[in-house]
């Protein structure tokens, strides 16, 4: 996998929060084979999935889902820190130099979840675990909430169950505005400039399709899984980034504790100082958190 560069933690978090907040304000005005092992058991049209590692005694299949506009490189170096587990690296079409393909038009989150469900069910996996960062965390929760998919446990990395909360709002409160994100980001000069800047500030986002990013942002802003959290019976481990500032870190803890309060299986872990990409800012502590999660 390719190497990725990343800006300072504070810069990335500022871009995510302030950039998306500016969008809302302005809107108010075929078959892919696995890299290792056998091919995927069915036709993947919206993503590729590569495998690395071999199952040892007690090992698990770990499906790693990157965040918005990111590719598998966000997980670089993780496989070497998880011996005995087999890792499945998801690369969503339209992100990080992978052509948009079936993701070029239409809905995204529900079809992506459906394709992941097919992969889990048809892949002869051992105790499959989901690890999703940002948008990947939302997809992991959507998949784990399905009763027809045999997921053993899941980890959500720096993502709230209500996508609009990452903008500082709610799906209900944003209402009509959430539906305007796509048009603003792709149909106006200011929106396109903002989207380009956001891509520049997102680790591994180079070569991502702006249309796919804009539609994904729109759907995330309209998605709220909070009412469904009590139905999540699988063990849920939430890892979230803590800023260096003590007061901001305390606010972040309260925010995540409140957001996941109704998730009866949830365990929350804050890691800092870190920006949105915890696995890049605190790789050793993040790897330790995953190792504990997989026990």
Residue, then its C-alpha position, 0 to 999 in steps of 0.5 A: x500500500x502507498x505511503x500517505x502524508x498527513x498534516x498536523x492533528x489540529x489542522x485536520x480536525x479544524x478542517x473537518x469541523x470548520x470546513x463542513x460547518x462552512x458548507x452548511x452555512x453557505x448552503x443556507x444561502x466486476x470481480x476484484x481478487x484479493x491481494x493475498x489468498x483466494x478471490x472474493x467469493x462474489x462480484x464486488x462492484x463498489x469496493x475492492x478488498x485485499x487480504x494480508x496475514x494468516x490466521x493463527x490459533x485464536x486469530x480473527x478476520x478483521x475488516x478495516x473500513x477507511x473513512x471519507x475519501x481515504x484508502x487502505x493506506x490509512x492502516x499502514x503498518x497495522x498488519x505487522x502489529x496484529x500477528x495471527x489475525x487476517x486483515x481485510x483492507x477495504x478500498x471504496x470506489x471513488x476514494x484514493x485513486x480508485x475509479x468511482x465505478x458503481x459509486x459514480x451515481x445514486x445512493x452510497x451508504x446503503x449499497x456499500x453496507x449491502x456489499x460488505x454484508x455479502x462479503x462477510x457472509x460469503x467469505x468463510x471468515x472466522x469471528x469477523x470483526x469490523x474496524x471503521x474510521x469516520x465514515x467507515x465507522x458509520x458503515x460498520x455500525x450499519x452492518x452490525x445492526x443487521x440481524x442477517x450478518x454474522x459480525x462478532x464485534x466492531x470498533x468505531x474510530x472517531x465517529x459519532x452515531x449521528x453524522x450531522x453531529x460531526x458538523x455540530x448539528x443534527x440530522x433533523x435540525x439540518x433538514x433541508x440544508x443537509x440535502x443541499x451539501x451535494x449541490x453546493x460542493x459540486x455546483x458552486x465555485x466556493x463549494x468546489x474550492x472548499x472540497x478541494x481544500x478538504x481533500x488536501x487536508x485529509x490523509x490519503x485523499x489524493x485522487x478521490x472523486x469530488x462527486x462521490x465525496x460530496x454525495x457521501x457527505x450529504x448522506x452522512x449528514x442525513x444519517x442518525x443511528x442513535x435511535x437504533x443503538x439499543x438494538x446493537x447486541x455486538x460488543x462495540x468499542x469506540x475509540x475517539x480522538x482527544x485534542x491536546x487542550x484539557x478543556x476541549x478534551x473534557x468536552x470531547x469525552x462528554x460528547x462521546x459519552x452522551x452520544x453512545x449512552x444508549x449503546x449497552x455494549x459500548x466501551x469508550x476509549x479516548x486517545x490523545x493528543x490526536x486529530x481525526x486520524x488517530x491511527x496516524x497520530x498515535x499509531x502505537x496506542x491505536x494498535x494496542x487498543x485494537x489488540x485489546x479489542x480483538x482478545 
